Amino acid sequence: MLVFLSWSGNKSRAVAETLKQWLVQVIQAVDPWISCDIAKGSRWNSEVSAKLEASKFAIICLTRENLDARWILFEAGAISKLNDASVCTLLLDITPAEVEQPLSQFQHTTIEKSDFRKLVHTMNDALSRAGERGLPSQTLDSIFETFWPQLQNELVEISETQYAEEHKMRSDRAILEEIVEILRNQERQQSGKTGEVHIRSLDNTQTFPGRDVIKAWLARGLHSFESTLFGGILRYKKFDMEKKTYVFDKSIAVRNREGIWVVKVRNSQIAIIDNTGNTLDARTVNYGDRIMLPDGSTVEPDQKLVERDPLSMPIITEVAGKVAFGDMIENMSFIQETDTATGRIFKIMIDWPSNLRPRIAIKDKKGRSVKIPGTNHLARYLLPAGAIILVDKGDDVVPGDVLARIPLEITEA
């Protein structure tokens, strides 16, 4: 039985990796999967979507740093809509009272021994429901007692580390909130509107705070840049799970139609090295970030290297072809709005019924779905509620093109 381990942030990832190793020792019939398992050359978004659809059980690794992470919310919502799927949360350094909707609707598990025992028994029961052979209850208890001290020690160690990383994330959030406030003020001055910004579905029950901020951001083409203080050679790097370190790998990005390299792999970096191979500067790059120069380029001090949109997560394509939509039904899976300032029309995803799977697919000239290079996965991209679609049916796209953007959860004070 496939068990999807959802994570966001370094601490949550460490929990997921630890849990993966521990689960297979306790219940050999389960197959834990985390996004770090994606093979080199695979399309991250498509691979995650495929695993979500195949999973019968999901554990969401929650920490104080990722309570509002948009991909945590997307993955939890996607798998909970599947038939016979079970979703629970694992709380590391937070209490159940701190978890808000929509995650508060799931069954919580703390790092207490009794709670974890219930979790493994629930997972064992799910095996039987999936038609697979679970362990007898007494046997499972005996195995749990043997391996619990190991897991407990590792989780406690994780919960007490990485303070510096948490502090950095809070600082980044403060910077983002300042940017958002600037955009809000500009919107208010132009429109004369105040208060919370909403987007309404047909029944007026669904809202997506901050949607107008994202539309304004897209219309203006504003972006955040990163530059380097050092001159040297630019190298692309990817985190190697076996070596537990970053290694040089130019395949982390795909070149788009503008000649700019778009990051397609999570857990990636760019580094500036000197002629002897010493690292002068290293920067984390995120999925969808745009790198101005190819791997191996010579850069000058203060040169701009990375362009990103700090207000949204892009969905990009790695293949060329024509855009096709699936389960895109107006007022059921999306609504359409026009930006009064620019006249631009946006399709915005709403909370679709469970029998739909809204998606963008990339087709070839014969109307067949294109496969991601080096994989057997089709170029299909699931669309979460709140996503803003930037392409139309029949559009020609090339690798690196942005198909949609998923806004950060932004609310008015």
N, C-alpha and C positions, 0 to 999 in steps of 0.2 A: 504494500500500500504506500503510495506516494504521500509524504508529509511535507507540506510547504512551510518553510521557516522564513518568516518575513522580518526584515531588519532595516534600519536606517540609522546611520551614524556609527562611529568606531566602536563605541561601547556595546551597542545593540548587535553589531556584527560579531564581536567577540563572543557574546552570549550565544548567538545562533551557531557559530562554528563549534563551540564547546558542546552545545546541546546535540548537534548532529553526531559527533563522535560518541557521545554517551548513549543516545537512544539505540543505536545499532548494537550496543553491548547488552542492553536490557531487553529489547524486543527485536529479535533478528529479522522478523518479517516486515518491518517498516523500512521505507527508503527515504530518509530525510534529504531535502534538497534546498539549497540556498543559491542566490544568484551568483555567488563566487564560483559555482560549479560549471558555469557556462564555458563551453570549449572555445579555444582561440578561433577567431573568424566568425563566430556566431553573432547573430543580430540580437542584442540584449533585449529590446522590447518584445520581439516576437518570441524569443525563448521563454521569457517570463510569462507571457500570455499563454503559451502552450502548457507550461507547468501548472499554471493556475487552473486551467480547464481540466487537467488530468488529476488534480489533487482531491482527496477525500477528507483530508484533515489539514488544518493550518494552525500554526502557533505564531503569534505576533509578539516579537520580543520588544517590549516597551521599556524605555528609560526616560529619565527626566528630559533628556535632550531631544527626544523624537516624538513627543506626545502629539505634536501638530504636523508631523512630516506628511506631505501630501501623498507620497508613494505608499506609506503605511496604510493610509486611509483608502487609497485606490485598491491595493491588494486585498485588504480585508473585505471591502465591499464586493469586489469581483468574485472571490471564492465563496462568500456567504450567499450569493445568488444562485450557486450551483446546487442541484438536487443532491441530497444526502451528504452534503459537506458539513463538517464540524469546524468551528473556529473558536479558539480561545486565546487569551492574552497571557503572557508571562511577564510579571512585574518585577523588575530588578531593584531599583532604588526609589520606587514610588509606592503609594498605597492605593487601594481600590477607589478611595474617595477622591483622589486626584485625577482619575480618568473620566473624561467628559464624553458626551455623545460625539460621534456614533460608536466609539470604541467601548463605552460603558455598557452597551447592550450585550457584550460577550461575557462568557464565564472567565473570571480572573483566576490566575494561579500565581501565588507568591513563592518565594524561595524557601518556604517552610516545608519540612519533611512530609507532614501530613497532606499538604496541598499537592506536592509533587506526586505522592503516592496515588492520589485521586486522578491526577492527569494521566499517568501511565496506564491505570486501569481503564480510563475513558478511551484512550487510544487503542488499548487491547480489545475493548468492546467494538470499536469502529472497524477493526480488522474482520470480526465475525460478520458485521453488517455488510461489509464489502465482499463477502464470500471467501475470505482468506482465513487461514487457520491461526487463531490466537493461542496464547498460553493459558494453562489452567491457573486459576487465581492464586493458589498456594505457591505454585512455581514462580509466578511473577513476583509475589511478595518476597520470596527468598532471594531472587536475583536483584530486586530493588535494594534490599538491605545490604547486599554485597557492594553494589556500585554507588549508592547514595553518598557516602562520605567523600568520594572523589569529586562528584559533581558539586556538592556543597562547598568544598574548599575552593574550587575553581571559580564559582559564581561570586563568592565573597571577595576573592582576589580581584576579579573584574570590577566589582562595585566600588572598590577602594582605590582604583587607579584612574588615569586619564583625566585628572582634574584640569590640566592645562588645556586639553582639547575642548572640554566643556566650556571653559572660560572663553576660548577663542570663538566658539559658536555663538555665545551670548553677545560678544562684541560685534560679530557679523550681523546678528539680528538687529542690533541697535542701529547700525549703519543702514540696513534695509528699511527699517521703519522711518528713518529720516528721509530717504528717497521717496517712499510712498507718501509721506506727508507733504512733500514739495509738490508732487503730482496732484494730490487732492486739492491743494490750495489753487493750483493753476486751473483745475477743472471748475472749482467753485467760482473763480473770478470770471471765467468765460461763460458759464451757464447761469450763474446767480443762484445755484442750488446749494443747499446745506443738508446736513444729516446723512443718514446711512444710504448707500447706493444699493439698489436691489435689481435683480433680474427676475422676471416673473414667468412662470409657466402658464399654460392655458387655465389651470384651476387656481392660480394665484397662491399656491401653497409652497412653492420652492423658491429659495433665494440663493444667490451666489454673490456674497459681499465682495466688493472690490472689482467687479467685472468692468465697470467704466474706467477704473484706473488702468487696467490691463489694455483696454481698447485705446485709451489715450496714449499709453506707452507704445503700442504697436503703430499707431497713426504717426507719432512723432519720430519713430525710428531711434529712440533713445537707447543707449547701451552703457554698460559699465566696462571699463578697460583695466587691464593689468599690464604693467611694464616692469622691466628689470633694471636694477641699479648697476648691473655688471655687463661688460662685454664678454663675448666668448662664443661657444658653439652651442646651438640649440639642439637638445635631444629629447625625444619622446620616451616615456617610461610607463610601464604597467606593473601592477603589484603581482608578484609570483607567489601563489599560495604555498607551494612546496618549499621555496627558499625563504619565505616570510620576509621578503624585501622587494624593492622596486628594481626592475631590470629594463634595459633598453628595448623598446619595441615600437617601431614606426607604424604598426598596424592599428594603433589606438584611434586613428582619425581617417576620415574619407574626404577626398577633395571635391568641393562642390563646383557649381558652374561659374562661380566668381573666382575660382582658383584659391579659395580659402579652405583650410583644413578643419573639418567639423569632428569633434570628439564623439566616438561611438561606443566607447568602453568605459565602464565605471572603474573607480580606484586607479586613476591614471594621474600622471604628473608630466610637467615639462621641467627640464633642468638646463642650466647654463653651466658648461664645463670649460676648463681651460685646455691648453694644448697637451698637458700631461694627464688629462683625465680626471682631475680634481673637480668636484662639484662646487661651484661658486654660489649658485642659487637654485632652489627647487620650489615649484608651485604646484598645488593640486589643481587639476582641471576636471570639470564636471561634464557629464553627458550633455551634448548639445553645444558646449563652448566652441568658439571659433578661434583657431590658432592662425595668426597672420602669416607665418612662415613654415615651410616644410622641415621635417627632421633633418638635421645636419647643416642647417643654415648658420651663417655667421651673423651675430647680432651686435648692436652697439649699445652702450649704456643708455638708459632711459627710453629705449625703443619699446613701443607698444607691441605686446605679443598676444594677448588674449582678449577677446571681446565676448561678453556674455550678457544675457538678459536676467537681471537679478529678481524679476518679478514673476517668472514663469519657467516651467520645464517644457522644453520642446519635444515633439515626436518627429524624428527625422527618418528619411528613407535611405537605405544603402543601395537601392537598385533603381534603374531607369525603367520607365514605362508610363502607362496612363492610369490616372486615378479612377478608382471605382469605389462605390459606397455599398455597404451591406447593413440592412436593418436601420437605415436612416429614414425615419418617418417623421414628418413635421408634426409638432405638438405632441408626439409620443416619445421620441428619443432626442429630438432637438427642436429648438425654436430659432427663428430668423429675425435679426435686428439690423437696422441701418444706423450707422454713426451719422448723426445730423451734421457734424462739423466737416466730415470728409466725404460723405455719401457712400462710404464703403459698407458692403453688406457682410455680416458675420453670421455663421451658423454656430450656435452655442448649445452644447449637449446638456440635456436635463436628466433627471433621475428616471431612467428608462425601466419599463416592465421587465420582470425576470425572464420572460420568454424571448427577449431580444438580445442580440449581441452586436450593438453598433460598432462598426469598424471601417477602416480604410484599407483597401487592397490595391496592389499595384499589378496591372495586367500587361501582357505583351500584345503584339499586333494581332494575334489570333484570339485575344480575349481570355487567355489562360493566366492564372496567378503566377507571378514570377517568384522563383526561389531565391532565398538569401545566398549569396556566393559562399561556397564551401560548406553548406548545410543542406538538410532536407526540409527546412522550414520555409513555408510560404511567406511572402511579404504582406502580412496582414497585421493591422495595428488596432487593438481594442481602444475604444474611446470612453474615458470616464466622464461622469457628470461634471459640468463646469468647463470642459475643454472647449477652446475656441478654434474652429476649423478654418484653416487658411488656404485651402485648395477647393476646387470645384470638380465635379464629375467630368472626366474626359481630359483634364489638364495633363500636359506632358511634364514629367518630373525626372530629375537626374539624381544620382547619389548626393547626399548632403542637403537636399531640399527639406525645408520644414513643412510638415503636413498639418500640424496643429500645435497649440500651446496649452499647457495645463497651468492655470494661474495658481500662485500661492494663495493660501487662505488669508485674505486681508479683510479686516473689519474696522469700522469706524469706532472711535473711542466713545 
